Amino acid sequence: MNREELLSNIAHWRERIGEASARWGGCEICAVSKTVDAATINLAWEGGIRVLGENRVQELLGKIDDLNPGYSIHLIGQLQTNKVRPIIDRVAMIQSVDRETLAREISRRAVAAGVEMPVLVQVNIARESQKSGVDEEGLLPLLRLCGELPGLHVRGLMAIMPIAEDPEAVRPYFRRMREWFERLRDMDLPDVEMRTLSMGMSDDAIVAAEEGATMVRLGRALFGARHYQ
């Protein structure tokens, strides 16, 4: 993808997301940069992108030194506990905390590295067996545990919705995530702050923004079709 196409895509989506999220006070775009080379990713800075989402630890480590150092890099993919150490001091946030063992490992590695790691707790709001995320019944217990762990700070929630031909089909899930976000914000749990609600991707980002996402994760919409290796 050339510079003009990328900047045009970014401008288009920033306008659409801005309009859709206006009643909530706006919504940030996290540019999902998996399989995209560093040179192309760096062009997105010109379009106003400041947050990158990477899925794979090895891919991220292979290009992170070539990325604009101003980017806030978020690990958004499923994270194995044995992959925490290499990225604990390289990313600004881990969005995919979905279980106790991962939370404890992030805490342990953060303390050892002398860093404070903001995290989002991933919720499997649609109860899809093939997707990661804590179910609604397990959300409060996991949040309370995270609030007790040193070096780890909950800053919101993340969700991946079911694939649907019509984004309207998943609107109730986005709405339920916003309800959880607001409910938890009012509960004042120790070291649990609801600042970020990361939900919505290229196919359903507008609905997500309309329903109160504070961050949407756009890959294909910005960078075009993926070229997997």
RABELRA-V16218 format. One record per residue. RES is the residue in one letter. PSI is psi in whole degrees, 0 to 359 (none if undefined). NEAR is the number of other ideal C-beta (glycine too) atoms within 12 Angstrom. Layout:
{{RES PSI NEAR} {RES PSI NEAR}}
//
This chain:
{{M 135 27} {N 172 13} {R 315 17} {E 318 13} {E 315 19} {L 313 31} {L 326 23} {S 316 21} {N 315 31} {I 314 32} {A 318 21} {H 312 21} {W 327 38} {R 321 30} {E 313 20} {R 315 26} {I 321 38} {G 316 25} {E 318 18} {A 332 28} {S 7 33} {A 319 15} {R 344 14} {W 355 25} {G 12 13} {G 168 19} {C 132 39} {E 148 34} {I 125 46} {C 114 46} {A 115 45} {V 113 40} {S 22 45} {K 139 32} {T 2 25} {V 136 37} {D 158 20} {A 322 25} {A 318 18} {T 317 32} {I 318 37} {N 335 25} {L 331 29} {A 337 41} {W 322 26} {E 332 19} {G 1 28} {G 6 24} {I 132 40} {R 346 25} {V 130 36} {L 143 45} {G 123 44} {E 139 42} {N 324 33} {R 127 28} {V 312 30} {Q 319 19} {E 317 30} {L 312 35} {L 331 22} {G 341 19} {K 357 27} {I 326 28} {D 345 12} {D 0 18} {L 151 32} {N 122 25} {P 349 16} {G 343 17} {Y 142 30} {S 113 27} {I 126 37} {H 135 41} {L 115 47} {I 350 44} {G 169 31} {Q 131 25} {L 124 39} {Q 149 22} {T 328 25} {N 359 14} {K 3 28} {V 314 35} {R 315 21} {P 339 23} {I 359 37} {I 331 32} {D 18 22} {R 345 31} {V 158 37} {A 339 31} {M 148 40} {I 117 50} {Q 354 46} {S 42 41} {V 115 47} {D 2 35} {R 160 27} {E 316 23} {T 321 19} {L 316 35} {A 316 39} {R 323 23} {E 320 29} {I 316 46} {S 312 33} {R 315 22} {R 325 32} {A 315 31} {V 316 20} {A 325 17} {A 353 20} {G 34 12} {V 162 26} {E 122 24} {M 112 40} {P 139 31} {V 157 46} {L 144 50} {V 125 52} {Q 129 40} {V 129 42} {N 76 32} {I 334 36} {A 3 25} {R 46 19} {E 125 19} {S 333 10} {Q 357 12} {K 150 24} {S 170 27} {G 148 36} {V 145 32} {D 172 24} {E 324 25} {E 331 12} {G 357 22} {L 308 36} {L 314 23} {P 320 19} {L 321 36} {L 319 40} {R 320 21} {L 311 29} {C 324 43} {G 340 26} {E 348 21} {L 132 31} {P 149 21} {G 356 28} {L 131 37} {H 118 32} {V 128 42} {R 13 34} {G 200 39} {L 155 48} {M 148 50} {A 149 49} {I 123 39} {M 162 40} {P 149 26} {I 130 18} {A 139 19} {E 323 10} {D 114 12} {P 336 28} {E 335 19} {A 336 17} {V 3 32} {R 318 26} {P 328 19} {Y 319 35} {F 318 43} {R 320 24} {R 324 27} {M 319 43} {R 323 36} {E 317 23} {W 315 32} {F 313 39} {E 321 20} {R 315 21} {L 326 33} {R 326 24} {D 351 13} {M 341 19} {D 51 13} {L 144 24} {P 127 15} {D 33 23} {V 111 34} {E 137 26} {M 86 29} {R 325 21} {T 130 38} {L 97 45} {S 109 50} {M 149 46} {G 132 44} {M 194 39} {S 321 30} {D 339 25} {D 18 34} {A 326 41} {I 316 30} {V 318 34} {A 315 43} {A 322 40} {E 331 29} {E 8 37} {G 15 37} {A 142 42} {T 348 35} {M 133 43} {V 150 49} {R 107 48} {L 122 43} {G 284 36} {R 322 23} {A 330 33} {L 310 42} {F 354 34} {G 187 19} {A 145 13} {R 150 19} {H 88 14} {Y 145 10} {Q none 11}}
//
